[in-house]
Amino acid sequence: MDAKEAVRLAKHHVLDLFAEEDIKNIGLEEVEFNELDDSWSITIGFSRPWDESNSFLGATLASQMGIPKRSYKVVLISNSDARVISVKNREVKS
């Protein structure tokens, strides 16, 4: 599988897994191939409805408090059989 296929699988899996949470703004953040494990590590970012602020003041306060406006998930995919091995949080350091 190539990088584009791994990304497509990761996005599809995240969309399916978090479908009930009405996620938006789904985008690719990072791609890494691990030759030792023969696996792809794909980071997908997205927004949830509760991540969005409805006002300028709310957005400013959220930014100052260090509240993330996006969630990041690392999807680990087996290169040999295109199986999703795991989905984990990707912590963002401020």
Steps between C-alpha positions, in 0.01 A plus 500: 500500500625852440464810719186624321321170559604493867370856548171414327454199729586702811255781414225250421559316827494821707182620325331167569625464858400853606185528284268553796707796620433706185870572436597769247807650338665161457852532370831326465767617744787246480604186313775262603596154376675269747709247309571287809130447577386525137234748609371847426448758772251760377398801709154636421370825648137599537263726692211396716192718555603577858846615382347795317423824676197704402651833596822698468531518879455124532762434233744739667449346846534148362824596328641659817405199711678263262184313401559332165268583214585175323540139593785296354491124461786275392371210292740207476445286189666172403663537160466132413124460543369860537362416846456781752702399804424792730366853536666710767499860617776722368587743775593848381753688709433870538 
